[in-house]
C-alpha cells in the first residue's frame, strides 16, 4: 500500500532555499518566476494504520513549530500553482533521507521497516507564466541531475495525477553466477569488449590476459575447479579494476624515452626516479618519517606519543557527472583513507581545492553535454560542505581556481589529516598485522550499484557515453558512526588490519590486503545489499560508500560483531585471507573466480612511452599601464583573486576545537589566511600547519616552473605562519591531460614531456627544501571528448604541505596589526609576469615565467622562522596571485590599517607594472614594530629585505613611485570590490 506525507514551512515567504532557487533560475537561465514553494515528501509502502501515520507525522517527519504536514498528494490537488516539479532519486541510487527516515520509523513504531520501502522526494510549486520548454530547462538544468534523479512535471490541470514510484530494484531473471567472456577473438573484437565493458584496457593488456588463460597449467587448474577456459565476467572485471590507470598508475610506472633539446635519456618510472627517490634520500636525514607510499596515507611522527597522517585525493570524473555526489564521496572517501591508515587513524581536518571553468561564462559557450561551471561550483561546494560538516571534521584550508580549460573536467581535490598513537596495544600503529586465517569483514554501509566502474571510468576521458553507474552518493552520518566504532575496536585490539573500500570496492580493498598473506577467498552471497538483483561482479566492484574492509582473527570475531551491533554499525564476515596464492570468489556455493595473486598484481604490461620537450622562447613584453588604480580594482574582481568567503564560510572550521589560525582572519575575521594552524592537544602548544600551492596557468609556458612554483608557494605559506622549515612534509597530486600519444592525442609526446619536467621540478625542490612527499595521487585522463572536439585541462600539480609548529602561540598571521609599524619585503622581485593574473586580465601573451631559486628562498624562510621565534614579526603575508599590489591591499584592509609605501626603492630595470604585479616566487610581505627594525636587518642583512613604508591610522592606501602618487584609494572601497565579486 502506498503512503505519502508532505511537509512544508508555515511561512512560504521565509523559505530561504526557495528564494535562492529563484535567484539561480534568474541568473543562470534568464527566467523570472513569481514564487516558489518547496515541499519535502516521504513516500513509503506497506501496511501502516492511520494512527501510525499520524504518529510519524508528529514525531518524526514534521517540526510543528514551523512546519505543517499533510497526508497524500495534498499540494498537487489542493494548493494553487501554475506548474510543479517533483524530484526524486532514481531507483538504486542511495537516498540518505529515505534511509534515515526508515531508521526513525523503526525506532518510533518498534517494528521493522525496509530501507528501500521509504523514498524521499522534493516537490517545487511554481507561480509564474513560464513556457513549457523553459519549465523543462528549470527541471533539468537547476533542480535535477538526470544522471541520478528523475523529475516529474505537473500542471494545475493535472491535479489528480499521481506519481509512479518504484521502491525496489527488480530483476525479471534469476541471477546467473557468471558469464563467460570469450577472448579467443580478433584484436578488434578484444578492443570492443574493453570499450563496451568500460574496462579501459589496452590491446596489449587484453592479449596479456588472454595469454594467461591460454597457459596449459592455468587451464588444468581451472578444469580441476570446474571453471571455464576463458575468463568469467567477474575475473575480467577484477583484472580491469586492478590494472586500471586509477589504481596501477601505469603512466608514472612506465619506461619513458625522454628527449630534451637533442639529449635523450630513459626514465624507468617517474614515481621511483623522482618522487620516491627524493623521499628516500630525505628520510635518511630525518627520524620522523614513519611510513611513505605503502599505505592509504603517509605517516609522520608528531611527538614522542603521537603521529599524524595526511592524504589528498581527486574526484574529478564523478564530480563532472554529479557535482554534489562526486564531491561528497571525494571528501568522505579520503576520510576513510585516514581511517584505513596503519591500524586506524582518526580524522581531524579536511582540505579542499577546486579548479572550475569561468563561472560567468555565457550558457551558449558551454559545450553540449557539459554542466555550466556555476552548477558544478554550487554542487561541489554543497557536497564538500555536507560531507565535512556532517562528519564532524573541520575544513581548514583550500582554494578555488578558474580557467576555461576546466570546462571539460573540473578538478576536485579532497584532503584529510588524522592522528594515531605511536603505539596501539604495544605495537607500531602505522603497520598492519593481517595474517592468513583472519576473517574478511565488511564494515559500514550496504552494497548497491553506486560507483560501479568508477576506477576504470576515471582512467579514461569523459564523454557523453560515460556511465551513470560510476556516480556515488555518500552518507557521512553513517560513516561517522563507523569511524567511531573502528577506533573503539582498534583500542580493544579486536582486529589485525584494515583498509577502505574506495575505487574498485571489495576487488581493490580485499585484493590489496590479500598481498599481506598471498591470497583471499570471498563468499559474495554473504555481502549485505541495498536491494536484490546485483550480479556477483557488481557486488565485487561496487564503490558504494561508507565501507571498510577489516581483517579479524577468528578468536575475536564474536567480540568484534557484538561491539559493532552495540554501536549500530553493520559488520559482516564475507570471507577469509589465505596463503594459497589465489584470489577466489564463490557465489551460493559455486566457484566463480580463481586468479593468480602474482599475475593479478604484477602481470600488467609495462608501458613504454616517448616524450619530447620543446622550449618556449621567452621575450620581454613592453607595456605601459595608463591607469594603475583601475587595473588594481579590476584585478581584485578577478575570480582567482576575489574573496571566496561567501562560499567557504559555509564550511565548519571550528568543530573539534583545534583551529587556531583559521581560513579567515583579521579585525573582522574576513581576510584570506595563508594557511591554517591547528592546536592538536589541549594540554600542549604544539601544532600543525596546513598549506598548499597550485598555479596551473604557468603550465602553458613551462611545467617545470609550474611545479616549482606550486611547491614554493606551499612552503612559503608555511614559513609565513611560523612552521619549522626542518619539519615540513608534502603531498603531490598530479592532474594531467592524457599524455599518451594516440589518434585522439597527437601531442601526447609533448604532454608527457610536460609531466617529466614537472616531476624533475618536484624532485629538485623537495630535495632543496628537505620536504619529502609522503603520499600522492595522479589523475591522468582529464579530457572531455565529444564529436571530435577535445577540451583538455591545464597541466596541474597541487602541492600540499603539513608541518610542525613548535609553539602555536608564536604563529603569525598575514594582516597588518597596527599603525606606525614598518613594512618590509623579503625576496627578489623580477620582471616575471608570463601567465600572471595581471597579464591574463590584459590579454597579454609572453613575458618571463616566474622561476624559483630554492637556495635563496630556503635561506630566507629559515631566517624568517628565526625572526618569528624571537617574536620580531607582527605579520607575514606571501605574495602570489596579483603580486605585491594584492598582498599590500589584503594585509591593509584585513587589519583595518592604512599604509603609505614608496616603490622607488626597487632598483634594476623594473617597471612600475613589474613592481606591482610581478608574481616572482619566494617573496613575503612582513611588518615589524619600529624598535625591531634593527634586529630584522641584522638577521636578513641590509640587502636581504626592502623597506617599503609604514602602516597608518587611516583607511587609505597610498603608493608612490619616483615622486609620483600612483595609487591613492580608500581601503574599504577596495575591500568591497574584492569581497563581492564572486557572490552568485
N, C-alpha and C positions, 0 to 999 in steps of 0.2 A: 504493500500500500504506500502511495506517495504522500509525503507530508512536506510542508513548507512553512517557515517562519520568516517574516520580513522585519527588519529593524531599520529605523530611520531617526534622525535627530528631531527633537521637538521644534527647533527653530532652524528653518532652512537658511535663513539669512546669515547664520553664524557658522555655516559649513565652509571652513577654510579650504578643504580639499576641493570642494566644488568650485569655489572661486578660482583656485589655482588651475583647474582644468579649463575653465572658461578662458583664462589668460593664455594657456598653451594653445588652445584652438584658434584664438585670435592671432597670436604671434606666429605660429607655425603654419597655419592653413589660411589665414586671412579671412576667417569666418566669424561672424558675430552672432552668438546665441543670447537669448534674453535671460534664460535662467536654467540652472541645472540642479536637480535634486538627486542625492545619492542614497540608495537603499542597499543594505547588506542583507543577503538572503542565505538561510540554512535550509538545504534540501536533503531530506532523508527518507529512506524507505524502511518499511517494517510495520509491525503492529504496535501502535502507540495509542493509548487511550487519550481522551480529551483532557483528563486531569493530568496525565503525564506531560502532554504538550504544554499545558498551562504552567506546570512546574518548571519546565525547561525555559519557557519564555521569561518567567520572572526571576529564575535563579541562575540562569546560565547565559542566555543569549542577549538579554536586554538589561541595561542600566536605567532604571525607571526615573532617575533624577533628571536625565537629559535626553532619554530616548523613548520612543514608542515602539510597540511590537504588534504585529498582525499575523493572522494565520491565512495561508493560501496566497493567491496572486492578487492581493488587495490593491496594490498600487497600480497595476496594469488595468484593473477593472473598475476601480472606484475613484482614482485621482485624476486631476486634469493635467494633460500634457499633449504636446504635438507629436512627438515621437519618443521612443525609448530604445535603449540598447542594453542588453544584458550580456555580461562577460563571465565565462567560467573556464576553468582548466579543462583541457582535453582529457578523455579517459586514459588513464595510465600515467599521467603527469602528477607528481607529488602535489597534494593540496594540503598545505600545512594548517590552514584554518580549519578545514574539514576534519583533518586528523585530530587536532586539538579538541574540536567540538565533540568528536566521538568519545574521547577520553573523559571529557567533562560529563557527557551524558551517562557514561558507565558509572561514574562516581556518584552522580545525583540519583540515578534510578536504581542503582545497586543490581544491575544486570548487564550482560554482555551486549555490546553494540559493535558491529563490524565496522572497521575503519573505512572500508570502501562503500559503506551504505550511507555515508554522510558526505555531502558535496557543498562547498560554499560557492557563492556567485555574487556578483555586484550588478545592480540594476541602476542605470542612469536615466532619469526622466528629464526631457528637454522641453523647453518652451522656446519657440522661435520659428521663423519662416525659412527653413533650410531645404535646398533641393535634395532629391533622393541620392544622386551621385555624391553630393557633399556629405550626406549622412554616412554613406559607405566610407568616405575618407576619414571622418571623425572616428568611426569604429575601428578601422584598420590601421590608421596612422597615429592615433592618440591613445585610444582606450585599450586596444587589444594587440597582443603579439600573436599573430596567427600561427606561428610555429608551435606554440604550446597552449594556446587558448582558442576557444570558439566564441563567436559573438552572434547574437540574435537581435534583429531589428523589429520593432513593433510600432504600429501607428495606432492612433486612437480608434480608428475604425476596426482594428483587430483586437479590441479589448477583451474578448472572451477566449482568445487564443492562449494556449499554454505552451510550455517549453518541454521538449522531449529530452529528458536527461537519461544518460546511460550510466549506471552505477558500477558495474563490474566489467572488467576486461574479459570478454567472452571469446572462446575459440570453438569453432564448429567441428574441429577434428581432434582426434586423440594425438597427444604429443608423442612424436617419434623420438627415440633416444638420440639418433643422429642421422645425418645424410652422408653418403659417401661422395667425395669430390674427386672426379676423375682428372688426374694431372697428365695422363698419357695422351696429350693433345698437342696441337701446333703451338708455336710461340704466340701467335696472335690470339689463340683461344686462352692461353695462360694469362695473358695481359687482360683479356676480357673478364676472366674470373677475378683477377685482382681489382679491376676497376669497379665492376658491378657489385662485388662483395665489400667494397670500401676497405680493402686490405692495405692499400698503399704500398704494395710490394713491387719491386722492380722485376724485370725479366730474369736477371741473374739470380735474384733471391727465390723466385718461383721455381727455377730449374734446380737450384740447390736443394730445395725442399723435395722436389720430385726425385732427385738422385738419392736422397736419404731413404725414401720409400722403395727405391729400386734395389737397395743393398740386400743381398741374399740373407745375411744374418738378421737384418731387421724384419724381412719377410717371414723368416722362420719363427722368430719370436712372436710376431703378430699372429701368425697362424695358430700358435700354441695358446694364444689368449683369445682366440675367436674374433679377431679384428681383421678388417679387410686389408688388401694390399695397398690401396690408395688411402689417403688421409680421410678421417671423418671430419665433418664440418667444424667440430669443436677443436680438433687438433690444428686445422689450418688457421682458425681464428686465434688460437693460442700463439702460433708462430708469428702471425701478423702483428699481434699486440706486443709480444716480447721483442720483435725485431723492428718495431716502428721507430721512426726518427725521434719521436717524442720520448721514448723510453731508452733507446740504444745510443742516441746521439752519434749517428753514423758519420755525419759530416765532420764533427770535431774529432772523431776517431780515424778519419780517412788518411790515406797516404797521399800527400799533395805535392805535386811538382810545381814549384813557385818560381816565376820569372819576374825579375825586377831590374829594368834598365840593362838587359843583356845578361845579368847574372842569374844563374839557375841553382836552386837548392831543393832537396827533397825533405819534406817535413813528415815525420811519422807520428801523426796525431797532434793536432793543435792543443788538445787538452793536456796531454802528457808533456809536450815540449814547452809550453808556455805557462799554463795555469797551474798544473800540479807541480811542475818543476820549481817554479818560483816559491810556491808554498813550502815545498820540502827544504829548499835552501834556507828559508827564513825560520822554519821550525827547528833547524839545527842551531839557531841563535837564541831561541826563546823557549821558556819552560811552561808556557801557559796554553799551548795549542794541543788539545787533548784528542780530538777526532776530526779528521779532514777527509771529505769526499768519500766516505764509506757508509754513511748513514743518511737519514732523511734531512739532517741539517748538521752544520759544523758545531763543534763544542769547544768552548774556551774556558779556562779556569778564571773565576772571578776573585775568589779569595781562598783561604785555607779550608773552607767548608762547602762552598758552592761553586757551581759552574753555570754559564749561560750558553744558550744555543740560538742560532738565527737561521732563517731560511726565507728566500724570496722566490715566488713562483710567478708564472704568467698564465693568464686565462684569456687569451686574445680571441681565439676562434669561437668558443662558446659565447663570449660577450658580444661578438658581431651578430650572432643569431638572436640571442636573448640577453640583452644587456643586464637586466636585473638578475636573472638566474645565473648567468655566466660570472658576474662579479661576486655575487653572494657565495657561490660554490668555490670561487677562487679564494676568498678570504677564509671561509671555514675549512677549506681543503688545506691551506698552508698552516692553519691552526693545528690540524691533525698531524702534519709533518713534524711539528714540535712535540706533540704528544707521543708520536712514534719514534722519537729520538732516544737512543740508548735504551734504558729500561723504563723510560717515560718521563717527559719534562712537562712543566706546567706553563701554559702560555701567559705572558704578562703584558705584551704590547703588540700592536699592529702598525704596519705602514702601508701606504698605497700611493702609487704613481701611475698616472694615466697619460696617454697620448691620443688625441682625437683630431678629427678634421675641424675646419673652421666652423664654430657654432653659428656664425652669422651668414653662412653660405646660402645662396638662393636655392629653394627647393628644386628648381629646374636644373641646377648644376650637379645634383646628386645622381649618380648613375643608377639605372634601373636595378632593382634587386637589393639595393643597399638602404639601410636606415639613415635618416638625417642625423648628422653629428649631435644635434641638440637632444634628439631622442636617445641616442646612445649614451650621451653625457648624463641625462637625467636617470636613465635606468641603471647605469653602472654606479652612479653616486648612491642611489637608493639601495642597491644590492650591498655595497660596502657598508653603508650605514646600518642597515638591518642586520647584516651578518656580524658586524663587530659589536654594535650596541647590545643586541640580544644575547650575545655570548658573554657579555661582561668583560670585554677586553678593550682597553683604550686604544684609539687611533692617534698616534703621537707624531707622525712625520709623513710627508708626502709632497707631491706637486702635480700640476697638470700642464701639459704642453700641447700646443696646437699646430698642426700643419696638414694641408690637404692630402699629403701622401698617406695619411692615416684614415682617409675616407674608406678605403677598401677593407682594412682591418684595423680596429683600434688596438692599442697596446694597453693591457690592464695588468700591472704588476702588483702583486699582493704579498706582503711580508709579515712575518711574525717572529718575535723573540720569546724565549722561555727560560725558566730556571729549573735546575735539578741539583740535588745534593751531590757532592763528590762521591760519597759512599751511600749505597742503599742496601741495608741488611748485610753490611760488611763487604759488599762487592762494588767494583767500579760502576758508577751509574751510567757511564757513556758506552758501555758494552752491552751485547745481547748474549743470552745464555740458552738459546733454543737447542734441544737435543732430540735425537731420534727417539720416537716413542711418545713425545709430547703430543697432546691433542691440539688440533687446529680449531680454534673457537672464533666465530664471527660475533663481534660485539657492536651493538648500536641499532641502526635502522634496518628496515627490511629491503629486499631486492626488488627493483622494478626495471622497466625498460629505460629509465633515465640514463643518459650518458653512454649508451652502447655505441661502440666505435669511436669514443672520444679520443683515445690515443692515436688511432690511425687517421681519423678525420683531421686532427690538429697537425698531422705530419704532412698535410697536403695543402694546396692553395684553396682559398674559399671560392665557391661558385654557386650558381643557382641550384646545383644538384647536391649541395652539402646536406647531410642527413639531419632531420629534425630529432632523431633519437639521440643525437650527440649532446643535446641540451639537457642540463641537470637542474634540479631545484633543491636548494639547501633548506635545512631545518635547524637553525642554530640553537633552539631551545632543547631539542632532543640531544644535540651534540654536547651542550653544556652539562647535561646530566651524565653523559657518557664520560666526559673529561674528568669530572669529579669522582666518578666511580673508579676509573682506571687508576688515578693517583692513589685512592684509598687501597685498591687491590695491590698496587705496587708496594706500598708501605707495609702491607700484611704479607708480602712475599708469596703471592698467590699465582704468579705466572713467571715465565722464564724469558720471554721476548715478545715484541710486538712491532707492527708497522701499520701504516694507514692504508685504507682502500681508496686509492685515487685513480689515476689513469690506468685503465685495464682491469680495475676491480680485483676480484679474487685471483684472476690469472696473474696479475702483477704482484700482489701482496704475498700470496702463498708461494708463487714462483721465486720471489726474492728470498723469503725466509727459508725456503727449501734448500737454498745453496749452503746454509749452515750445516745441514745434515745430509745433503745429497739425495733428496727425494721427498715426495709427498703423495698422499692419496686423499681424494675428496669424494664425498658422497653427496652429490648435488641435490638430491631429493630432500635432504635434511635442511637445506637453506630456507629460512623464513622469507616468504614472498609477499609483496604488496597485493598481488592478485594472481589468479591462476592464468595459465596459458603461456608462460615463458618457456622457451626451448632451453635445453641444458647449456648450449653455448652462450645463450643470452644471460643465463644465471651466472656463468663463469666470468663474463666480460662486463656485466653491468657496472656502471660507475655511480650507482645510487649512493647518496651521500650518508654522512654520519656513521661510518662503519670503520672499525679497526679489526685487524686480524691478530690474534693473540695466541701464543703457544703456552699451553697449560700442562704441567706434569699431571699424570693420571691420578696421583695420590692427592692432588689439590683441587681437582675439578669440582667436587661437591661443594667445597667452601667457596670456590670462585662463583659458581652458579647461584649459590644461596645469597651471597652478597649482592650479586647482580639483580636478583629478584627483589631484594630488600630496597635497592636504590632505584627500582622501576626502570631498569635498563635491560634490553633484550640481549641475551647471550645464548649461542647455540654451538654445540660441538658438531663440526661438519666433516672432520677427517683427522688425519694423523700424519706427523712428519716421520719419514722413513730414511733409510740409508741405502736403498737398492739402486740408486742412480736413475730413477724414473719419476716423471710427473704423470700421475694416473688419476682418472676420473671415472666414477661409476654413477649410474642413474637407475634407481629402482632395481638394484641388483645386477645390472648389466654393465660390463666394462665398455666405456665409450671413448676412452683416450688412454694412450700409453706412449710417451715420447721420452727420449733420452734427455736427461738434465744437461749433460755436456753439450749435446747438439743444440738444445733449446737456447742455452745461454752463450755458447761460444761458436755456433755454427754459421752465424750470419756472415756473408761475404764482406770483405773489407773494401770500402770504396777506394778507387784510385782516380784522383781528380787532378785537374790542371787549373792553375791560377796565373794570371798575368796582370801586373800592375803598370799603369801608365801615369806619369806625373802630370799634375795640373799646374800649368805655369801661373805664378802669382805676379800681379802687377799692381803698382801703386795707383790708387784712384784719387784724382784731383776733384775735390768737391767743396764748395763754399756754401754754408747754410746761412741764408739771409735772415732767418727768424728762429733763433735758438729757442726762445721761450715757447713758441708754438710747437716746435718739434718735440720739446720735452713734454708738453701737455699731451701731444698725440702719442708719444711713447708710453706714457703712463696708462693710456687706454688700451694698449695692445694686449690681447688675451694672455700672452705668455708672461706679461709683467703685472697686469691689473690684479687687484685683490681677489683672492678666492674665498674670502671669509664667509660670504653668503652661503656657500656650499659646505665648506669644511666645518663651520660652526655646528652643523647638524650631527657631526660625529661626537661621540663621548670621549673626551680627552682625559677625564678625571677618574673614571671608575678604576678601582684598585688603589687609589690614593698614592700613586708613585710619581706622577708627573710634576717635575719642578720647573723646568723651562718648557713652556707649552707651545703649541703651534702659533699662538698669537700672544704677543707681549707688548709692553708699552704702557703709557699712562692710562689709556683707555682699553688696554688689552686687545687691540685690533691691528697691531703691526706684525709683519711677517718674520717669524723667527728663522734663524739659520738652521735650526735643528731642534732636537729635544734632548733634555736631560732628565733621567729618572733616578729617584732615590729608591734603592732596591729594598732595603730593610729599615724598619722604624728606628732601630737602635744603632744604626750606623750611618755615617755621612758619605759612605762610598756610593758611587752612582755609575750609570751607563749613559753614554752619549749615542744618539742615533741621527745620522745624516745621510744624504745621498747626493750624487751628481748625475746629471743627464743633459746632454746637448746634441740631440740628433741632427740639428741643422748644419753642424760643421762637417758631417759626413759627405755632404755634397761636394766638398773640396778635398778632404783627406781624412780617412777614418782613423789614421794614427793620431791625428790631432783631436779628433772627436773623442776617442777613448781616453787619451791622456788628460784632456780637459775634464772628462767625467770623473776620473779618479782624483784629480787635483781638487775639483770642486768639493767633493765629499770630505776629503782630508782637511781642506781649508776650513770648511764649516765646523768640523770637529775641533780644529785649533781655535776658532773664534769662541767656542763655548767653554773652553778650558780643559779639554781632554788631554790626557797624557799621550804625546805623539809616539811613545815607545810601546803603547799598549792598544793599538788600533788593529782591527781586522776588517776584511772586506768581503763583499759578495758580488759576483759578476753575473749579470743577466743580459745575454745577447738576444736581441730580436732582429732578424735579418730577412731581407727579401731572398727568395730562392737563389742560392749561389752555385747551383749545379747546372752546367751548360746543357741545354736541350732545345728542342724546336720552339718551346714556349719561353725559354730563357736563353736567347742567343748571346747575351752579355754575361753569361754565367762565370766565365774566367775572370772577368774584372770584378764581379761581385764577390767571388771567392778570394781574390787578392785583397779586396777591402777587408774581408774577415781576417786574413793573415796579418795585415797591418794593425788592425785593432788588437789582435792577440799579442803582437810584438810590443805595442804600447802598454798593454796591461802587464806584461812581464817586466818591462823596463821600470814602470812607475811603482809597481808593488815591491820590487826589489829595492829601489831607491828609498821608498817611504817605509820599508820594513813592515809593510801592511799586507799580509798574505790573504789570498782568497781562501775562505774556509768552506764555502759552498757556492753553488751557482746553478744556472739553468740556461739552456739555449732554446730558442724558438726560431726555426729556420725556414718557414714557408709562409711568410707574411705578405702574401699577394692575393689580389682578387682578380679572377679571370672570368670574363663573360663576353660572348660574341666576338672573340678575338681581341678584345681590349683588356689591358692589364694595368692594374694600379698596384705599385709596389711601395712599401714604406721606405722612409729614410732609414738607413742602417743605424741601429741604436744599441748603445751599451748603457745600461743602468748600473751604476756602482754604488752600493750601499756600504756605509761604514758604521761599525759599532765599536765602542771602546770604553776604557776605564776612565772615570772621573774620580780622582783620589779623594776630593772633598767637594761635595756639591755646593757647599756654602760659598765657594770661590768661583762658581760658574759665572760667566759673563754673558750678558745679553746684548742685542745689536743696537739698541736705540740710545740716543744722547740722553744723559741723565739730568743735566742741569746747565744753567747759563755759565758763561765765563770759563768753560773747560776748553782745552786745546785740542784741535783736530789734526791728526796726522794720517798719512797714507803709507802703508807698508807695501813694498814690492814695486817693480818697474812697470811703467806704462809705455806701450809701444803702439805704433800705428797698425793695430790688428783688428780690423773691422769686417773682414770677409764673413758673410753669413751672420753678422751681428743683428740684433734686433733693430738697430738704427738703419743699417743698410737694407734690410728686408723691408722696413717701413718706407724707405725712399726708393725701393725697387732698383737698388744699385748692385750690380754684379761685379765680382772681382775683389781686389784688395788682398791683404795677408791674413791667413788663418791664425788665430791665437795659438801660440806654441809654449809648452811648459818647459821650464828649466828646473827639474826636480831638485838638483843640488842646492840652488839658491833658495828655492821655495822651502825645502825642509829646514834649512838653516834659520830662516825667518820664523817658521812655525815653532821651532824649539825655543827661539828667543822670546816669542810671544808667550809660550807656555811659562817660561820663567817669570816674565813680567806679570802675568795673571796670578801665578802662585805667590808673588811678592805683593799682590794687591795694588798694582800700579794702574791697571786698566779699568776705566769706567764703562766703556762699551767697545765692542768689536763686531764689525759687520763685513761679510765678504762681498766683494764686487763680482757680479755675474751679469745677468741679462740687463742690458741698458748701461752697463759700466758705472763710472763714477757719478754721473748725474742722478741715476735712480737710487744708488746707495745713499748718497747725501740726503736726498729728499725723504727716503724711507726712514732713515735714522732720526731726522729732524721732526717730521710730523708725528712719528710714533711716540717720541718723547715730549711732544708739545713744547719744543725748544727751537728757537730760531738759530740761524747760523750765518756767518759772514766769512766768505772764503775768497782767496786770491789765487788764481791759477797761473799766475805769471812765473811761479817757481819751477814749472815744468820746463826743462831745457830741451836741447836737441832740435830736431826738425818737426816736432809735433805741432799739428794744427789744433785749433780750438775744438773741432769735432773729434779729433783723435783723443784729446784730453778728456772730454766729457763722455764720449760714447764708446771708446775702445773697450773690448772685452778681454784684454790681456789677463791671463790667469794669475793665480797666486798673490792677489792683492787684497789687502784688508784695511778698512777704514776704522781707526781707533780714536777714542777721546780719553784724555787724562786730565787730572787736576793740574793746575799750573805748577804746584810745588813738586810734581813728579816728572816734569819735563826733562830735567837734567838726568834723572835715573833712566828714563826711557832712551835718551840719546846715548847714554853710556852703554846700554845693552845692545842697541842696534847700530851705533855709530852714526856720525853726522850725515853720511851719505846713504844710510840704510832706510831712512824714513824721510818723507817730505812734510813740512809744516804747511798746512792749507789755510788755517784760520782758527776761529773760535766760535763757540756757541753763544747765543744771545738770549735775552729775556723776551723778545718779541715773537710774533707769529709770522716771520718773514724769512725767506732765504735770499741772500744777496751774493752774487758771484761776479767777481771782477777778473778781467784779463787784459793785461797791458794797459792799465789805467782807464779801462772802459768797463762799465757795468753791463754784463751780457745777460744777466738774469736777475730780476728783482720781483719776486712773486709771493703772494700770500700762501702760506703752507696749508691752511685749512682748505683753500680753494683747490690746491693741487691734490690734497688728500681725497677730496670729494670726487674729483675726476678719476683717480686711481681706484677708489672704493666702489664706485657704482657701475663700472664699465662691463662687468661680467655677471650682472643680475638679469635673469630671464626666467 
